[in-house]
Amino acid sequence: MSDSILTKTLLGEMPVAFCPQCLRPLETKDTEDNCCALCKQVFEDDFAKTYGNRLKQELSLQIKESKQLLDEKKQRLTDLIATHNTLVEKFRALQRDLDNEEKELKPTRDELLDSLHEKKGAIENKIGFLNQQIVALESLDLLRSELQELAKKIEGLRQSVQRRIETQARNLQTAMAKIEEITLYLLLQDFDLQNEFKVAQLVEVDFAKDVFSLDGKNNFSASSNVYLKNCVRYAVFFASLDLPFFRYPRFILCDNMEDKGMEQERSQNFQRTITELSTKSSVEHQIIFTTSKIAPDLNNTPLCVGDEYTPLHKTLRLT
């Protein structure tokens, strides 16, 4: 307002030629010089200054009153905030006291319920533990049953193995006795060329070491050693025909009938003995032996296979 009064004083009168509302020219023909162009009221002396001061004073009073009211409201707000904080703290303190009282002072019904809940929890834990024990016992019973079954199977297998061991031992004893029997028989069929063969009592064969002996000896003449070896070999073969548990192919191939200077008559006698034993057996088998001194009664019979070779009919010849 002071700025408005000062501006009017410095600039003086500024006639208004147009209406600020409708923007039409204002009529000033009947207007006096001391009247307002708009409202037509007569100006008083120093009207602008007096009227401006009055407006200024009114505005100052309004501003002062507004500031006073605003200060009062701010003070009231400050008081309310302080009161609110105090009340909040008081509320919290009272709430803590109430909570403590509730913890210390429980109704009888609540105490009974708490006690029952504790007992219920203890019983549920015990039931859970007992259920675990039941499952463990059931598993233990199942394992005991399986253990008993396994023990029975183990015992059955042990007895089966023991029976097999005993059967194998008996079979071995029977087989060795049979081999000895046939070996002694073949030795008795020999000519009187080796006295020990005629009085022989014990034949021992060690298959693991591939050795044999007759009455603890195995050192005879060269031809007698060959004869004894063949007797043991054929004894094993013929024993396999007589004893069904023998794991032997029922086949023998021998190509050293006359090795180490074997006499012709001795070899031919052995051939007849082997043929005789083969004829008596009812078990299907096959014997192949080679000889350059075949017995005349066996030559050119169905027992012979292939050509007979002589100095005039050799194995290798020109065609």
C-alpha angles and dihedrals in degrees: 000000000000089000090053093052091046092050093051092048092051098043099035124204117355108190116220109226099176133049110250090214105048099010093229121140114270120236110237102166096102097031116109121227093248094052131092113255091221109034095023092224118147116253118236122218110291087356097162094054095044094045093045092051091050091052090046091052092048092050091048091053091048092049092048091049091048092050090049092051090047091051091049090051092048091050091048090049091050091050091048092050091050091047090048093052091048092049092048092053090046090049092051091049091050090047090052091049090049092050091050091049091050091051093049098039113048122170116250090247092054091048090051091049091049090050091049091048090052091049090047091052091048091049092048090050090049091048090050091050092048090049089053089049090050091052090047092049091048089050090047092051090049091049090048090052091048090046091052091049091049090047089052091048091047091049090047091049091045091051090045091051090046091050090049091048091049091044090048091049091050091045090049091050091047092046094049090048090051093047090049091048094051093042091053090047092052090047091052089054090060123100119261093271099114115039093199090063092061095052098035116142109166132043118187125189125187107192093182092058094031093232134124137185140194114223087339094309133101101165110098133131117310095254092043090052089054091047092049091048091052090047090055093046094050090043089059089048096049091043088058088056093052098041115057094199091065112116095214129124094235088237132109132181119193124175103167104071093134099035122141096022098308110186115245095235091048092051093046091049089053089049091054092048092051092047091050093053091046091052092051094053118093093197117099109250144143132229123189122182132159125219140165090202103056117176110257093231090056097044119102093012129122086267091070122085126194133000127322109241122215135163087272094044106044129182091239117045142142118265 
